[in-house]
């Protein structure tokens, strides 16, 4: 019901922004262009499932390499994945301000990159695509809009953004491998389509880490349900730790108050992003909704119980065929995994239908197998 209005607003924004970019960027600039510009301003989990292609980028992309990314990922990238010659960090909370957008357009244009690309399969028309156009790079590459799950009809509006697009023959694929496919086509190099946990050697402690909140309410289970699960599985663990970002502080406080156990410790809002990888990696088990914690667990070979409404499950949660660690995915009652059907619409009522006992049993099964 919201889509027609959102589409009109998107078209209005794109039209106005393109006019600003054309005015700002000197398309006739004859300076020699060089280097590669990578524009990837999506969130934490999306960056984690992109990291495997970094060695191919550093080996085959023309230098200098500039990475334009979401500011929240800066400490994570600088600690574990530092690879570019220069960085531009985008504060997405300021993107609604015209003056801020213009300043970032000017930055990417001043780089005078020879090639620029944005690897997001569901392209962000208002952010990454506008930066791509503003770069005025000789070659500007993105996934075909035909693959866009929500607005595939915006082909004509986005023609100036790219000079070429990449197409996939696969309708639904784990995003981890989709990123490899993109780099393979853009840089004309082979990257093996195998899953590699980057940090598989953490010593596991007998603890459960719970990250109860995701970025969207439709992905979030009830805090009272998390509390009930924790109460039932307390005897299985030496400790249970709550964690997450600032958006999870209220939920974690509610869980802590309900459970009231010396075994339960609340670190929500106190752990830096780059510290979450060892925090999860040293735990015997992770319980979380569909959020960045899932991808951190996969990279650290940490057994996981995942709660999800099933949206785009093929792209973001279908790790099980490719990993050695255990992953139990719990969907709402009645949801069926259909590889040919990509679910893109959802409501919070779906995930709230998951029963606490289902989650408790999944945790007990994994714990029994770890003995």
Rosetta blueprint (number, residue, H / E / L):
1 X L
2 X L
3 X H
4 X H
5 X H
6 X H
7 X H
8 X H
9 X H
10 X H
11 X H
12 X H
13 X H
14 X H
15 X H
16 X H
17 X H
18 X H
19 X H
20 X H
21 X H
22 X H
23 X H
24 X H
25 X L
26 X L
27 X L
28 X L
29 X L
30 X L
31 X L
32 X L
33 X L
34 X L
35 X L
36 X E
37 X E
38 X E
39 X E
40 X E
41 X L
42 X L
43 X L
44 X H
45 X H
46 X H
47 X H
48 X H
49 X L
50 X L
51 X H
52 X H
53 X H
54 X H
55 X H
56 X H
57 X H
58 X H
59 X H
60 X H
61 X L
62 X L
63 X L
64 X L
65 X E
66 X E
67 X E
68 X E
69 X E
70 X E
71 X H
72 X H
73 X H
74 X H
75 X H
76 X H
77 X H
78 X H
79 X H
80 X H
81 X L
82 X L
83 X L
84 X L
85 X L
86 X E
87 X E
88 X E
89 X E
90 X E
91 X L
92 X H
93 X H
94 X H
95 X L
96 X L
97 X L
98 X H
99 X H
100 X H
101 X H
102 X H
103 X H
104 X H
105 X H
106 X H
107 X H
108 X H
109 X H
110 X H
111 X L
112 X L
113 X L
114 X L
115 X E
116 X E
117 X E
118 X E
119 X L
120 X L
121 X L
122 X L
123 X L
124 X L
125 X L
126 X L
127 X L
128 X H
129 X H
130 X H
131 X H
132 X H
133 X H
134 X H
135 X H
136 X L
137 X L
138 X L
139 X E
140 X E
141 X E
142 X E
143 X E
144 X L
145 X H
146 X H
147 X H
148 X L
149 X L
150 X L
151 X L
152 X L
153 X L
154 X L
155 X L
156 X H
157 X H
158 X H
159 X L
160 X L
161 X L
162 X L
163 X L
164 X E
165 X E
166 X E
167 X L
168 X L
169 X L
170 X L
171 X L
172 X L
173 X L
174 X L
175 X H
176 X H
177 X H
178 X H
179 X H
180 X H
181 X H
182 X H
183 X H
184 X H
185 X H
186 X H
187 X H
188 X L
189 X L
190 X L
191 X L
192 X L
193 X L
194 X L
195 X L
196 X L
197 X L
198 X L
199 X L
200 X L
201 X L
202 X L
203 X L
204 X L
205 X E
206 X E
207 X E
208 X E
209 X E
210 X E
211 X E
212 X L
213 X L
214 X L
215 X L
216 X L
217 X H
218 X H
219 X H
220 X L
221 X L
222 X L
223 X H
224 X H
225 X H
226 X H
227 X H
228 X H
229 X H
230 X H
231 X H
232 X H
233 X H
234 X H
235 X H
236 X H
237 X L
238 X L
239 X E
240 X E
241 X E
242 X E
243 X L
244 X L
245 X L
246 X H
247 X H
248 X H
249 X H
250 X H
251 X H
252 X H
253 X H
254 X H
255 X H
256 X H
257 X H
258 X H
259 X H
260 X L
261 X L
262 X L
263 X L
264 X E
265 X E
266 X E
267 X L
268 X L
269 X L
270 X L
271 X L
272 X L
273 X H
274 X H
275 X H
276 X H
277 X H
278 X H
279 X H
280 X H
281 X H
282 X L
283 X E
284 X E
285 X E
286 X E
287 X E
288 X E
289 X E
290 X L
291 X L
292 X H
293 X H
294 X H
295 X H
296 X H
297 X H
298 X H
299 X H
300 X L
301 X L
302 X L
303 X E
304 X E
305 X E
306 X E
307 X E
308 X L
309 X L
310 X L
311 X L
312 X L
313 X H
314 X H
315 X H
316 X H
317 X L
318 X L
319 X L
320 X H
321 X H
322 X H
323 X L
324 X L
325 X L
326 X L
327 X E
328 X E
329 X E
330 X E
331 X L
332 X L
333 X L
334 X L
335 X L
336 X L
337 X L
338 X L
339 X L
340 X L
341 X L
342 X L
343 X L
344 X L
345 X L
346 X L
347 X L
348 X H
349 X H
350 X H
351 X H
352 X L
353 X L
354 X L
355 X L
356 X H
357 X H
358 X H
359 X H
360 X H
361 X H
362 X H
363 X H
364 X H
365 X H
366 X H
367 X H
368 X H
369 X H
370 X H
371 X L
